[in-house]
Every structure is written in structure tokens, then in C-alpha cells.
Amino acid sequence: MLTCPVCGERGIGKVGVEQYYCWECCVEFVMKGQDIKIYNVLDDGTLSIYPEPLQTAMIQE
């Protein structure tokens, strides 16, 4: 089952081809093979690149 690369939750919706939305942390991500790109969804609906996945940031602290 698909999980969010940021929060690890399973509340994922499909937005488009290889494009998903996490209902828990409100990020959008695109998966192409092993490559994952994560985006913040801004108030006006535009996407901005997510700086660093939370799971990685938590490990570094």
C-alpha cells in the first residue's frame, strides 16, 4: 500500500498519472520509478517544491 513520503500515513489520493496527495500533511508528490518529488500546496492551489521530507529532518535532529 502507498504511504506518504513525508508523514508515512496512508491517507493518499490520486491526483493524476503518478501524482498523489496526502490528506494528512497536505503535500502533493510525484513518483517516477525511484524518483519522488514532493510539493507544498499553497493557499491559491499552486505548488512549491518541498525542501526536505520530514522523516529525514527528524532523523537529523
MOPAC internal coordinates of N, CA, C and O (Angstrom, degrees):
PM7 1SCF
backbone

  N    0.0000 0     0.00 0     0.00 0    0    0    0
  C    1.4510 1     0.00 0     0.00 0    1    0    0
  C    1.5297 1   109.35 1     0.00 0    2    1    0
  O    1.2310 1   120.83 1   -36.98 1    3    2    1
  N    1.2971 1   116.01 1   143.02 1    3    2    1
  C    1.4567 1   123.03 1  -178.39 1    5    3    2
  C    1.5260 1   111.01 1   -74.88 1    6    5    3
  O    1.2310 1   120.67 1   -45.96 1    7    6    5
  N    1.3348 1   116.32 1   134.04 1    7    6    5
  C    1.4618 1   121.09 1   175.99 1    9    7    6
  C    1.5235 1   109.35 1  -124.71 1   10    9    7
  O    1.2310 1   120.88 1   -21.54 1   11   10    9
  N    1.3226 1   115.93 1   158.46 1   11   10    9
  C    1.4592 1   121.88 1  -179.59 1   13   11   10
  C    1.5338 1   109.68 1   -70.22 1   14   13   11
  O    1.2310 1   120.01 1   -47.09 1   15   14   13
  N    1.3452 1   117.58 1   132.91 1   15   14   13
  C    1.4679 1   119.79 1   178.66 1   17   15   14
  C    1.5298 1   113.33 1   -71.82 1   18   17   15
  O    1.2310 1   119.62 1   168.36 1   19   18   17
  N    1.3456 1   118.32 1   -11.64 1   19   18   17
  C    1.4624 1   121.71 1  -179.44 1   21   19   18
  C    1.5213 1   110.87 1   -95.14 1   22   21   19
  O    1.2310 1   120.39 1   124.88 1   23   22   21
  N    1.3471 1   116.86 1   -55.12 1   23   22   21
  C    1.4668 1   119.66 1  -174.14 1   25   23   22
  C    1.5290 1   113.87 1  -105.68 1   26   25   23
  O    1.2310 1   120.03 1   166.46 1   27   26   25
  N    1.3339 1   117.55 1   -13.54 1   27   26   25
  C    1.4589 1   121.02 1   178.24 1   29   27   26
  C    1.5166 1   114.49 1    81.77 1   30   29   27
  O    1.2310 1   119.53 1  -177.84 1   31   30   29
  N    1.3095 1   118.50 1     2.16 1   31   30   29
  C    1.4686 1   121.96 1  -179.53 1   33   31   30
  C    1.5263 1   111.13 1   -78.50 1   34   33   31
  O    1.2310 1   120.95 1   -15.23 1   35   34   33
  N    1.3355 1   115.79 1   164.77 1   35   34   33
  C    1.4595 1   121.29 1  -177.50 1   37   35   34
  C    1.5227 1   113.48 1  -103.32 1   38   37   35
  O    1.2310 1   119.48 1  -175.09 1   39   38   37
  N    1.3178 1   118.60 1     4.91 1   39   38   37
  C    1.4649 1   122.12 1   179.88 1   41   39   38
  C    1.5157 1   110.54 1   -77.94 1   42   41   39
  O    1.2310 1   120.79 1  -109.53 1   43   42   41
  N    1.3340 1   116.09 1    70.47 1   43   42   41
  C    1.4595 1   122.26 1  -173.69 1   45   43   42
  C    1.5279 1   109.24 1  -110.91 1   46   45   43
  O    1.2310 1   121.00 1   -44.14 1   47   46   45
  N    1.3297 1   115.69 1   135.86 1   47   46   45
  C    1.4573 1   121.64 1   173.93 1   49   47   46
  C    1.5134 1   109.46 1  -117.80 1   50   49   47
  O    1.2310 1   120.76 1   -31.49 1   51   50   49
  N    1.3282 1   116.15 1   148.51 1   51   50   49
  C    1.4612 1   120.55 1   179.76 1   53   51   50
  C    1.5206 1   109.13 1   -90.33 1   54   53   51
  O    1.2310 1   120.61 1   -53.48 1   55   54   53
  N    1.3351 1   116.45 1   126.52 1   55   54   53
  C    1.4596 1   123.09 1  -178.13 1   57   55   54
  C    1.5273 1   110.14 1   -98.11 1   58   57   55
  O    1.2310 1   120.42 1   141.55 1   59   58   57
  N    1.3074 1   116.81 1   -38.45 1   59   58   57
  C    1.4578 1   122.55 1  -178.24 1   61   59   58
  C    1.5066 1   109.53 1  -162.99 1   62   61   59
  O    1.2310 1   120.71 1    14.89 1   63   62   61
  N    1.3318 1   116.24 1  -165.11 1   63   62   61
  C    1.4618 1   120.76 1   178.81 1   65   63   62
  C    1.5256 1   108.80 1   -66.20 1   66   65   63
  O    1.2310 1   120.84 1   -61.51 1   67   66   65
  N    1.3357 1   116.00 1   118.49 1   67   66   65
  C    1.4728 1   123.60 1  -179.50 1   69   67   66
  C    1.5254 1   112.53 1    58.58 1   70   69   67
  O    1.2310 1   119.58 1  -157.40 1   71   70   69
  N    1.3313 1   118.40 1    22.60 1   71   70   69
  C    1.4645 1   123.14 1  -177.53 1   73   71   70
  C    1.5251 1   108.50 1  -125.16 1   74   73   71
  O    1.2310 1   120.69 1   -50.95 1   75   74   73
  N    1.3490 1   116.29 1   129.05 1   75   74   73
  C    1.4617 1   122.00 1  -172.13 1   77   75   74
  C    1.5243 1   111.23 1  -133.54 1   78   77   75
  O    1.2310 1   120.93 1   -19.53 1   79   78   77
  N    1.3401 1   115.83 1   160.47 1   79   78   77
  C    1.4653 1   123.16 1   179.40 1   81   79   78
  C    1.5178 1   108.59 1  -129.52 1   82   81   79
  O    1.2310 1   120.34 1   -46.15 1   83   82   81
  N    1.3265 1   116.96 1   133.85 1   83   82   81
  C    1.4659 1   121.49 1   177.18 1   85   83   82
  C    1.5213 1   109.07 1   -96.20 1   86   85   83
  O    1.2310 1   120.51 1   -58.59 1   87   86   85
  N    1.3152 1   116.62 1   121.41 1   87   86   85
  C    1.4693 1   121.98 1  -179.89 1   89   87   86
  C    1.5238 1   112.10 1   -75.63 1   90   89   87
  O    1.2310 1   119.91 1   163.48 1   91   90   89
  N    1.3223 1   117.78 1   -16.52 1   91   90   89
  C    1.4671 1   121.35 1  -178.49 1   93   91   90
  C    1.5249 1   112.45 1   -82.99 1   94   93   91
  O    1.2310 1   119.88 1   131.12 1   95   94   93
  N    1.3323 1   117.83 1   -48.88 1   95   94   93
  C    1.4653 1   120.17 1  -176.46 1   97   95   94
  C    1.5344 1   112.61 1  -112.66 1   98   97   95
  O    1.2310 1   120.59 1  -176.83 1   99   98   97
  N    1.3422 1   116.47 1     3.17 1   99   98   97
  C    1.4756 1   122.61 1   172.82 1  101   99   98
  C    1.5229 1   113.91 1    59.82 1  102  101   99
  O    1.2310 1   120.26 1  -135.98 1  103  102  101
  N    1.3187 1   117.10 1    44.02 1  103  102  101
  C    1.4617 1   121.13 1   172.87 1  105  103  102
  C    1.5235 1   108.40 1  -114.50 1  106  105  103
  O    1.2310 1   121.07 1   -22.33 1  107  106  105
  N    1.3037 1   115.56 1   157.67 1  107  106  105
  C    1.4519 1   121.98 1   175.60 1  109  107  106
  C    1.5235 1   106.68 1  -114.35 1  110  109  107
  O    1.2310 1   120.37 1   -37.75 1  111  110  109
  N    1.3192 1   116.89 1   142.25 1  111  110  109
  C    1.4617 1   118.78 1   178.71 1  113  111  110
  C    1.5179 1   111.11 1  -142.31 1  114  113  111
  O    1.2310 1   122.02 1   -28.66 1  115  114  113
  N    1.3290 1   113.74 1   151.34 1  115  114  113
  C    1.4566 1   122.52 1  -178.93 1  117  115  114
  C    1.5237 1   107.14 1  -118.27 1  118  117  115
  O    1.2310 1   120.91 1   -50.74 1  119  118  117
  N    1.3279 1   115.87 1   129.26 1  119  118  117
  C    1.4645 1   120.87 1  -179.92 1  121  119  118
  C    1.5167 1   109.07 1  -115.70 1  122  121  119
  O    1.2310 1   120.71 1   -59.95 1  123  122  121
  N    1.3236 1   116.25 1   120.05 1  123  122  121
  C    1.4660 1   122.32 1   174.53 1  125  123  122
  C    1.5148 1   107.31 1  -127.86 1  126  125  123
  O    1.2310 1   120.74 1   -80.67 1  127  126  125
  N    1.3150 1   116.18 1    99.33 1  127  126  125
  C    1.4684 1   120.79 1  -175.66 1  129  127  126
  C    1.5206 1   109.43 1    65.27 1  130  129  127
  O    1.2310 1   120.26 1    56.65 1  131  130  129
  N    1.3220 1   117.11 1  -123.35 1  131  130  129
  C    1.4626 1   122.02 1   178.42 1  133  131  130
  C    1.5214 1   112.19 1   -89.96 1  134  133  131
  O    1.2310 1   119.77 1   171.52 1  135  134  133
  N    1.3304 1   118.04 1    -8.48 1  135  134  133
  C    1.4626 1   123.01 1  -177.70 1  137  135  134
  C    1.5255 1   110.31 1   -85.88 1  138  137  135
  O    1.2310 1   120.27 1   -53.85 1  139  138  137
  N    1.3214 1   117.08 1   126.15 1  139  138  137
  C    1.4660 1   122.43 1   178.25 1  141  139  138
  C    1.5243 1   108.26 1  -124.92 1  142  141  139
  O    1.2310 1   120.94 1   -53.88 1  143  142  141
  N    1.3204 1   115.81 1   126.12 1  143  142  141
  C    1.4595 1   121.11 1   175.11 1  145  143  142
  C    1.5226 1   107.24 1  -113.71 1  146  145  143
  O    1.2310 1   120.88 1   -48.74 1  147  146  145
  N    1.3404 1   115.92 1   131.26 1  147  146  145
  C    1.4652 1   122.20 1  -175.19 1  149  147  146
  C    1.5210 1   109.00 1  -114.93 1  150  149  147
  O    1.2310 1   121.02 1   -40.62 1  151  150  149
  N    1.3331 1   115.66 1   139.38 1  151  150  149
  C    1.4585 1   121.48 1  -177.68 1  153  151  150
  C    1.5255 1   110.90 1  -131.17 1  154  153  151
  O    1.2310 1   120.28 1   -37.77 1  155  154  153
  N    1.3284 1   117.07 1   142.23 1  155  154  153
  C    1.4551 1   122.71 1   168.22 1  157  155  154
  C    1.5217 1   107.21 1   -80.84 1  158  157  155
  O    1.2310 1   120.26 1   -39.10 1  159  158  157
  N    1.3312 1   117.10 1   140.90 1  159  158  157
  C    1.4576 1   121.09 1   174.59 1  161  159  158
  C    1.5257 1   106.55 1   -97.94 1  162  161  159
  O    1.2310 1   120.46 1   -64.41 1  163  162  161
  N    1.3279 1   116.73 1   115.59 1  163  162  161
  C    1.4573 1   121.89 1  -178.11 1  165  163  162
  C    1.5246 1   110.94 1   -79.72 1  166  165  163
  O    1.2310 1   120.27 1   -13.30 1  167  166  165
  N    1.3326 1   117.08 1   166.70 1  167  166  165
  C    1.4593 1   122.41 1  -177.02 1  169  167  166
  C    1.5276 1   113.45 1   -55.66 1  170  169  167
  O    1.2310 1   120.47 1   146.42 1  171  170  169
  N    1.3287 1   116.71 1   -33.58 1  171  170  169
  C    1.4676 1   119.87 1  -178.82 1  173  171  170
  C    1.5340 1   112.55 1   -87.74 1  174  173  171
  O    1.2310 1   120.16 1  -175.56 1  175  174  173
  N    1.3409 1   117.29 1     4.44 1  175  174  173
  C    1.4521 1   122.00 1   176.81 1  177  175  174
  C    1.5121 1   114.65 1    92.79 1  178  177  175
  O    1.2310 1   119.71 1   174.22 1  179  178  177
  N    1.3164 1   118.16 1    -5.78 1  179  178  177
  C    1.4602 1   120.17 1   177.61 1  181  179  178
  C    1.5270 1   110.18 1   -77.11 1  182  181  179
  O    1.2310 1   121.32 1   -17.95 1  183  182  181
  N    1.3136 1   115.09 1   162.05 1  183  182  181
  C    1.4602 1   121.03 1  -178.69 1  185  183  182
  C    1.5158 1   110.34 1  -109.43 1  186  185  183
  O    1.2310 1   120.96 1   -39.47 1  187  186  185
  N    1.3348 1   115.78 1   140.53 1  187  186  185
  C    1.4621 1   121.17 1   171.90 1  189  187  186
  C    1.5211 1   107.00 1  -127.17 1  190  189  187
  O    1.2310 1   120.64 1   -35.97 1  191  190  189
  N    1.3155 1   116.38 1   144.03 1  191  190  189
  C    1.4642 1   121.01 1  -176.64 1  193  191  190
  C    1.5275 1   109.96 1   -60.91 1  194  193  191
  O    1.2310 1   120.58 1   -45.33 1  195  194  193
  N    1.2978 1   116.51 1   134.67 1  195  194  193
  C    1.4657 1   122.96 1   179.16 1  197  195  194
  C    1.5290 1   107.43 1   -78.37 1  198  197  195
  O    1.2310 1   119.54 1   -51.78 1  199  198  197
  N    1.3362 1   118.48 1   128.22 1  199  198  197
  C    1.4644 1   120.18 1  -172.59 1  201  199  198
  C    1.5316 1   114.90 1   -64.72 1  202  201  199
  O    1.2310 1   120.31 1   136.82 1  203  202  201
  N    1.3338 1   117.02 1   -43.18 1  203  202  201
  C    1.4616 1   120.01 1  -175.52 1  205  203  202
  C    1.5216 1   108.35 1  -163.05 1  206  205  203
  O    1.2310 1   119.36 1   -46.63 1  207  206  205
  N    1.3314 1   118.82 1   133.37 1  207  206  205
  C    1.4613 1   120.27 1   178.24 1  209  207  206
  C    1.5243 1   112.03 1   -58.83 1  210  209  207
  O    1.2310 1   120.54 1   -39.38 1  211  210  209
  N    1.3280 1   116.58 1   140.62 1  211  210  209
  C    1.4661 1   122.22 1  -178.32 1  213  211  210
  C    1.5182 1   112.24 1   -58.21 1  214  213  211
  O    1.2310 1   119.80 1   139.10 1  215  214  213
  N    1.3348 1   117.99 1   -40.90 1  215  214  213
  C    1.4569 1   120.40 1  -177.47 1  217  215  214
  C    1.5320 1   110.21 1   -59.68 1  218  217  215
  O    1.2310 1   119.83 1   140.28 1  219  218  217
  N    1.3175 1   117.94 1   -39.72 1  219  218  217
  C    1.4648 1   121.64 1   177.57 1  221  219  218
  C    1.5208 1   110.24 1   -67.93 1  222  221  219
  O    1.2310 1   120.23 1   137.29 1  223  222  221
  N    1.3426 1   117.16 1   -42.71 1  223  222  221
  C    1.4464 1   121.17 1  -179.37 1  225  223  222
  C    1.5312 1   111.06 1   -63.65 1  226  225  223
  O    1.2310 1   120.17 1   142.71 1  227  226  225
  N    1.3309 1   117.29 1   -37.29 1  227  226  225
  C    1.4598 1   120.99 1  -179.16 1  229  227  226
  C    1.5226 1   110.58 1   -68.02 1  230  229  227
  O    1.2310 1   119.81 1   144.50 1  231  230  229
  N    1.3239 1   117.97 1   -35.50 1  231  230  229
  C    1.4632 1   121.35 1  -179.87 1  233  231  230
  C    1.5302 1   110.57 1   -67.37 1  234  233  231
  O    1.2310 1   119.84 1   144.71 1  235  234  233
  N    1.3350 1   117.90 1   -35.29 1  235  234  233
  C    1.4372 1   121.53 1  -176.51 1  237  235  234
  C    1.5247 1   113.37 1   -74.72 1  238  237  235
  O    1.2310 1   119.91 1   160.61 1  239  238  237
  N    1.3298 1   117.78 1   -19.39 1  239  238  237
  C    1.4779 1   120.15 1  -175.89 1  241  239  238
  C    1.5013 1   112.92 1   -74.87 1  242  241  239
  O    1.2310 1   120.10 1   180.00 1  243  242  241

